[in-house]
Amino acid sequence: MDTGTAQSHYKEKISIARASVLAAVLLTGLKLAVGLWTGSLGILSEAAHSGLDLMAAAMTWFSVSVSDRPADAKHPYGHSKIDNLSALIETLLLLLTCIWIMYEAVQRLFFKQVEVQVNLYSFGVIIIAIIIDYSRGTALARTAKKTKSAALEADAMHFLSDIASSLMVLAGLALTKWGYPKADAFCSLAVAALVIWVSFRLGKKAVDALTDSAPLGQVEQVRQATLAVPGVRKVYDIRMRLAGAKQFIDLKVCLQPNLPLGAVHERTEAIEHALQALFEDADILVHAEPDEPGSLGMAETAFQLAQMQGINIHDLQVHRFDRGLQMDMHLEWPFETSLGDAHREASTLEEKLQKLFPELSVVHSHLESSSTEYGKSRQDVTGRYPEESAGIAREAGMVEGVDAVKQLLILESDKRWHVSLTCMANPEMPLREAHSLATEVESRINAFSKRICSVSVHTEPMP
């Protein structure tokens, strides 16, 4: 919610709360005066009800003036829970009113006689009260819905419930006028029962907010909306709390472990947008974590674990045999890595995989030095060494099955050569033989010069 809208809502809430206080003062005074004059318990119960409405309206006025204050060092979540606390106190005041009304009604029904005078003023004050209650209640309910204020909602329920209780009092007065004096007390009991029902509804809502109870079904809504965001593999530890009109949502999500920080931020922002479409103006905190290795497939897990250890991996294959599964993989380290260090890291990787996948009986790692030197540029020296280039091409052409050699390239880095070339062969040659051909070419070229550190052979069908 932008600052201008928030300020507009604040002014609207203050204005409606102030008007409610004035209306409650007027109603309480009128009902009390007429109730004492006529002796009607129904009207006096309404006066007591309106008196508590006055206290509640004053409390609401105070609540809405404080609850919209921004968060500070002492209240990092803001002051919105004052709204819920105010609604709870109003509910308790309503219940106290009901206890007094019910006690007095029982006294009049069974233990004492009270003469009730019924006149035009009795009916007039109740009719006026109904008109004011309807006007204030609908205005409060409209503003409460717009601003999501629990205190204003409680105040609206007070005024709107007064309409029903006032109608019951009118019925009691009419029956008393027609010769049924105890009808006034019976209608007072009905008023008390109605107010208790309203109080419990408001009280439960306030207590749920104060105890951070998540509304039924909303946690699952958050889960489904989050899982619908591309890249989210798991969501858990969802926590929701309501403070006044403000909804707070905290959750954890699992993402792909090797995502760069920028991509992780994009995912969390996408989750926030998805949830704000469900819960407008919600305060959302998304904690991203790498997905656990083993939650994916065997091959993908191997690549992730290797990457986390800084190992390059290629040519990974998994085979089934009589004792389970066997994994073969080629692992690469920088040139300066010692055999002992590489073997130690490979053993660690193998143990992790076998722990995650018990069906993996054998893991074989082929240790290699990397042909990629990160951060170092290479220079094309093919033309600088024509004799060596011709010799390399000759060695490749001597392999049986190689019909022609082309696209020979020698790149130099730190006085070491990286050779790549294309060998043309019979298009009908089986792929297995083509692979053997490329392997033999690599072997012959590697033996040609000690300066050669890597060979890349590409095979193509001869036109």
C-alpha positions in Angstrom: 0.0 0.0 0.0 1.5 3.4 -1.0 1.9 6.3 1.5 -1.0 8.3 0.0 -3.5 5.5 0.3 -2.3 4.7 3.9 -2.7 8.3 4.9 -6.2 8.4 3.3 -7.3 5.3 5.2 -5.9 6.7 8.5 -7.9 9.9 8.1 -11.1 8.0 7.2 -10.7 5.6 10.2 -10.2 8.6 12.6 -13.2 10.4 11.2 -15.6 7.5 11.4 -14.4 6.5 14.9 -14.9 10.1 16.2 -18.4 10.2 14.7 -19.2 6.8 16.4 -18.2 8.2 19.8 -20.6 11.2 19.3 -23.4 8.9 18.3 -22.8 6.6 21.3 -22.9 9.6 23.6 -26.3 10.7 22.2 -27.8 7.2 22.4 -26.6 6.4 25.9 -28.0 9.7 27.2 -31.4 9.2 25.6 -31.8 5.6 26.6 -30.7 6.2 30.2 -33.0 9.1 30.7 -36.1 7.4 29.2 -35.2 4.1 31.0 -35.0 5.6 34.4 -38.2 7.6 33.8 -40.2 4.6 32.6 -38.5 1.9 34.7 -38.2 -0.4 31.6 -35.4 -3.0 32.0 -35.4 -3.4 28.3 -34.6 0.3 27.8 -32.1 0.3 30.7 -30.4 -2.7 29.2 -30.2 -0.9 26.0 -28.7 2.1 27.8 -26.1 -0.1 29.5 -25.4 -1.7 26.1 -25.0 1.8 24.5 -22.8 2.9 27.5 -20.4 0.1 26.8 -20.7 0.9 23.1 -19.6 4.4 24.1 -16.6 3.0 25.9 -15.8 0.7 23.0 -16.2 3.5 20.5 -13.8 5.7 22.5 -11.4 2.7 22.7 -11.7 2.3 18.9 -10.9 5.9 18.4 -7.8 5.5 20.4 -6.9 2.2 18.8 -7.1 3.4 15.2 -5.1 6.6 16.1 -2.2 4.4 17.4 -2.4 1.2 15.4 -1.3 2.9 12.1 2.0 4.2 13.6 5.0 2.8 11.7 7.3 0.2 13.1 10.0 1.4 15.5 12.9 -0.2 17.4 10.6 -1.3 20.2 7.8 -2.6 17.9 9.5 -4.0 14.8 6.2 -5.5 13.5 4.4 -2.1 14.0 1.5 -1.3 16.3 -1.4 -3.0 14.5 -2.1 -5.5 17.3 -3.5 -2.7 19.4 -6.4 -3.0 16.9 -7.0 -6.6 17.9 -6.5 -5.9 21.6 -9.1 -3.2 21.5 -11.6 -5.5 19.8 -11.0 -8.1 22.6 -11.6 -5.6 25.3 -14.8 -4.4 23.6 -15.9 -8.0 23.6 -15.3 -8.5 27.3 -17.2 -5.3 28.0 -20.2 -6.6 26.0 -20.1 -9.8 28.0 -20.1 -7.9 31.3 -23.2 -6.0 30.1 -25.0 -9.3 29.3 -24.3 -10.7 32.8 -25.9 -7.6 34.4 -28.9 -7.8 32.0 -29.5 -11.5 32.6 -29.2 -11.1 36.4 -31.7 -8.2 36.5 -34.1 -10.1 34.2 -34.1 -13.1 36.4 -34.7 -10.9 39.4 -37.7 -9.3 37.8 -39.2 -12.6 36.6 -39.0 -14.4 39.9 -38.1 -12.3 42.8 -39.3 -8.7 42.5 -42.0 -6.6 40.9 -41.0 -3.5 38.9 -43.7 -1.4 37.3 -42.8 -0.5 33.7 -44.3 2.7 32.2 -44.9 2.5 28.5 -45.4 5.8 26.6 -44.6 7.5 23.4 -41.1 8.5 24.7 -40.3 4.8 25.3 -41.1 3.9 21.7 -39.6 7.1 20.4 -36.1 6.7 21.9 -35.9 3.1 20.6 -36.9 4.1 17.1 -34.3 7.0 17.1 -31.7 4.5 18.3 -32.5 2.1 15.5 -32.0 4.9 12.9 -28.7 6.0 14.4 -27.5 2.5 14.9 -28.2 1.6 11.3 -26.5 4.7 10.0 -23.4 4.3 12.2 -23.2 0.5 11.8 -23.2 0.5 8.0 -20.7 3.4 7.8 -18.4 1.6 10.2 -18.7 -1.8 8.4 -17.9 -0.1 5.1 -14.8 1.6 6.4 -13.7 -1.6 8.3 -13.9 -3.6 5.1 -12.0 -1.0 3.2 -9.2 -0.5 5.8 -9.3 -4.1 7.3 -9.6 -2.7 10.8 -10.6 -5.2 13.5 -11.5 -2.4 15.9 -13.8 -0.7 13.5 -15.3 -4.1 12.6 -16.0 -4.7 16.3 -17.6 -1.3 16.6 -19.7 -1.9 13.6 -21.0 -5.2 15.1 -21.9 -3.3 18.3 -24.1 -0.8 16.4 -25.6 -3.3 14.1 -26.4 -5.8 16.9 -28.1 -2.9 18.7 -30.7 -2.8 15.9 -31.7 -6.4 16.6 -31.8 -5.8 20.4 -33.7 -2.6 20.0 -36.4 -4.4 17.9 -36.7 -7.0 20.8 -37.1 -4.1 23.3 -39.8 -2.6 21.1 -41.6 -6.0 21.1 -41.2 -6.2 24.9 -42.7 -2.6 25.3 -45.6 -3.5 23.0 -46.4 -6.7 24.9 -46.1 -4.8 28.2 -48.5 -2.2 26.9 -51.0 -5.0 26.0 -50.9 -6.5 29.5 -47.9 -8.8 29.6 -45.6 -7.0 32.1 -43.0 -9.8 32.2 -42.4 -9.6 28.4 -40.0 -6.7 29.1 -37.7 -9.0 31.1 -38.0 -11.9 28.6 -37.0 -9.6 25.7 -34.1 -8.4 27.8 -32.9 -12.0 28.0 -33.2 -12.3 24.3 -31.1 -9.2 23.9 -28.4 -10.6 26.2 -28.4 -13.9 24.3 -27.9 -12.0 21.0 -25.1 -9.9 22.4 -23.3 -13.0 23.8 -23.4 -14.6 20.3 -22.0 -11.5 18.7 -19.4 -11.2 21.5 -18.1 -14.7 21.0 -17.7 -14.2 17.3 -15.7 -11.0 17.8 -13.8 -12.4 20.7 -12.6 -15.5 18.8 -11.4 -13.4 15.9 -9.5 -11.1 18.2 -8.0 -14.0 20.2 -6.9 -15.8 17.0 -5.1 -12.6 15.8 -3.4 -12.1 19.2 -2.3 -15.7 19.4 -1.1 -15.7 15.8 -3.5 -18.4 14.6 -3.5 -18.8 10.8 -7.0 -18.7 9.3 -8.2 -22.1 8.1 -6.9 -23.0 4.6 -4.6 -20.0 4.2 -1.3 -22.0 4.9 -2.2 -24.4 2.1 -3.0 -21.4 -0.2 0.5 -20.1 0.5 2.0 -23.5 -0.2 0.2 -24.0 -3.5 0.9 -20.5 -4.8 4.6 -20.8 -3.9 5.0 -24.2 -5.5 3.5 -22.8 -8.7 6.5 -20.4 -9.1 9.0 -21.9 -11.6 12.2 -23.2 -9.9 10.7 -23.8 -6.5 11.2 -27.5 -5.5 10.0 -27.5 -1.9 8.3 -25.1 0.5 8.1 -25.6 4.3 8.0 -23.8 7.7 5.2 -21.6 6.6 4.2 -19.1 9.3 1.4 -16.6 9.2 0.3 -14.0 11.7 -2.3 -11.2 11.5 -1.7 -7.9 13.3 -4.7 -5.6 12.8 -5.1 -5.3 9.0 -1.5 -6.4 8.4 -0.8 -9.9 7.3 2.7 -11.3 7.9 3.9 -14.4 6.0 7.3 -16.2 6.6 8.3 -19.2 4.6 11.3 -21.3 3.5 11.8 -22.6 0.0 14.3 -25.0 -1.6 15.9 -24.0 -4.9 18.5 -25.5 -7.2 21.8 -25.4 -5.3 24.0 -24.0 -8.0 21.8 -21.0 -8.8 23.7 -17.6 -8.8 22.6 -15.1 -6.2 20.8 -12.9 -8.8 18.7 -15.8 -10.0 17.8 -16.7 -6.3 16.7 -13.1 -5.8 14.5 -13.3 -8.9 12.8 -16.5 -7.6 12.1 -15.0 -4.2 10.7 -11.8 -5.7 8.4 -14.0 -7.9 7.2 -15.8 -4.8 6.4 -12.5 -3.1 4.4 -11.2 -6.1 2.5 -14.5 -6.3 1.5 -14.3 -2.6 0.7 -10.5 -2.7 -1.8 -11.4 -5.4 -3.6 -13.5 -2.7 -2.9 -11.3 0.3 -2.9 -7.7 -0.6 -0.4 -5.5 1.2 1.1 -8.6 3.0 4.5 -8.4 4.6 6.4 -11.4 3.1 9.7 -12.9 4.1 11.1 -15.7 1.9 14.2 -17.6 3.1 15.8 -19.5 0.2 17.9 -22.7 0.8 19.7 -25.1 -1.6 17.7 -28.3 -2.2 19.1 -31.3 -0.4 21.4 -33.6 -2.6 19.6 -36.9 -3.2 16.2 -35.3 -3.6 16.9 -35.3 -7.4 18.0 -38.1 -9.7 21.3 -40.0 -9.2 23.2 -38.3 -12.1 22.0 -34.8 -11.3 22.9 -35.3 -7.6 26.4 -36.4 -8.6 26.9 -33.3 -10.8 25.6 -31.0 -7.9 27.8 -32.7 -5.3 30.9 -32.5 -7.6 30.2 -28.8 -8.3 29.9 -28.1 -4.6 33.4 -29.6 -4.1 34.8 -27.7 -7.1 35.2 -30.7 -9.3 34.4 -30.8 -13.0 32.6 -34.0 -14.0 31.9 -35.6 -17.4 31.2 -38.9 -19.0 29.0 -40.2 -16.2 27.4 -43.5 -16.7 25.3 -45.8 -14.5 25.1 -49.6 -15.2 23.1 -52.4 -13.5 24.8 -55.6 -12.6 24.0 -58.6 -10.2 25.0 -56.7 -7.0 23.2 -53.5 -7.8 24.3 -50.4 -9.7 27.8 -49.2 -10.8 28.6 -45.6 -11.6 31.6 -44.6 -13.7 32.5 -41.0 -14.0 35.5 -38.8 -15.1 36.6 -36.1 -12.6 38.8 -33.1 -13.5 41.0 -30.9 -11.3 43.4 -28.1 -12.2 46.8 -29.1 -13.5 48.7 -28.4 -10.3 46.4 -30.6 -8.1 48.4 -33.6 -6.6 47.2 -37.2 -7.0 46.7 -37.5 -3.3 44.4 -34.4 -3.0 42.4 -35.5 -6.1 42.0 -39.1 -4.8 40.9 -37.8 -1.4 38.2 -35.5 -2.9 37.1 -38.2 -5.3 36.7 -40.7 -2.3 34.6 -38.1 -0.4 32.3 -37.7 -3.4 32.0 -41.4 -3.8 31.1 -41.9 -0.2 28.4 -39.2 -0.3 26.8 -40.8 -3.4 26.7 -44.2 -1.8 25.3 -42.9 1.4 22.5 -41.1 -0.5 21.9 -44.0 -2.9 22.3 -47.4 -1.0 21.6 -49.3 -4.3 24.9 -47.8 -5.7 27.3 -50.8 -5.0 30.3 -49.6 -6.9 31.6 -46.1 -7.9 34.6 -45.8 -10.2 36.2 -42.3 -10.7 38.6 -41.7 -13.5 40.9 -38.8 -12.3 42.0 -36.3 -14.9 43.7 -32.9 -15.1 41.3 -30.3 -16.5 41.8 -29.1 -20.0 40.2 -25.8 -19.1 42.3 -23.2 -17.3 39.8 -20.6 -16.0 40.9 -17.0 -16.3 43.8 -17.8 -18.8 43.6 -16.9 -22.5 44.9 -19.1 -25.3 46.7 -18.0 -28.4 46.4 -19.6 -31.9 49.9 -20.8 -32.8 48.9 -23.2 -35.6 50.6 -21.1 -38.3 53.7 -20.5 -36.1 54.5 -24.2 -36.0 53.9 -25.6 -39.6 56.1 -28.6 -39.2 54.4 -29.6 -35.9 51.0 -29.0 -37.4 51.8 -31.2 -40.4 53.1 -33.9 -38.1 50.0 -33.9 -36.0 47.8 -34.1 -39.1 50.0 -37.0 -40.4 49.7 -38.9 -37.1 45.9 -38.6 -37.2 45.8 -39.7 -40.9 47.8 -42.8 -40.1 44.9 -44.2 -38.0 43.0 -46.8 -39.9 39.6 -45.5 -40.9 40.5 -41.8 -41.0 39.9 -40.6 -44.6 40.9 -37.0 -44.1 41.9 -34.5 -41.4 40.8 -30.9 -41.4 40.2 -27.9 -39.1 43.4 -28.5 -37.2 43.9 -25.9 -34.5 46.7 -25.5 -31.9 46.1 -23.2 -29.0 48.9 -22.3 -26.6 48.6 -21.3 -22.9 51.6 -21.3 -20.5 53.7 -23.0 -23.3 51.3 -25.9 -23.3 49.2 -26.9 -26.4 45.6 -27.7 -26.7 44.9 -29.4 -30.0 41.6 -29.8 -31.7 40.9 -31.3 -35.1 38.2 -33.0 -37.2 38.6 -36.5 -38.7 36.5 -37.6 -41.6 35.4 -41.2 -41.8 33.0 -43.6 -43.6 29.4 -42.6 -42.8 28.5 -46.3 -42.6 31.0 -46.8 -39.8 29.3 -48.0 -36.5 29.5 -45.3 -33.8 31.4 -47.7 -31.5 34.2 -47.9 -34.1 34.1 -44.1 -34.6 34.7 -43.7 -30.9 37.6 -46.1 -30.9 39.0 -44.2 -33.9 38.9 -40.9 -32.1 40.5 -42.5 -29.0 43.4 -43.8 -31.0 43.8 -40.4 -32.7 44.0 -38.7 -29.3 46.6 -41.3 -28.1 48.9 -40.8 -31.1 48.7 -37.0 -30.9 49.4 -37.0 -27.2 52.5 -39.1 -27.8 53.6 -36.7 -30.6 54.8 -34.0 -28.2 55.2 -33.5 -24.5 53.9 -29.9 -25.0 50.4 -31.3 -25.8 48.2 -31.4 -22.8 44.8 -31.9 -24.3 43.3 -33.3 -27.5 39.8 -32.8 -28.8 38.8 -35.0 -31.8 35.6 -34.4 -33.7 34.5 -37.1 -36.1 32.4 -36.4 -39.1 31.0 -38.6 -42.0 33.0 -38.2 -45.2 30.8 -36.7 -48.0 
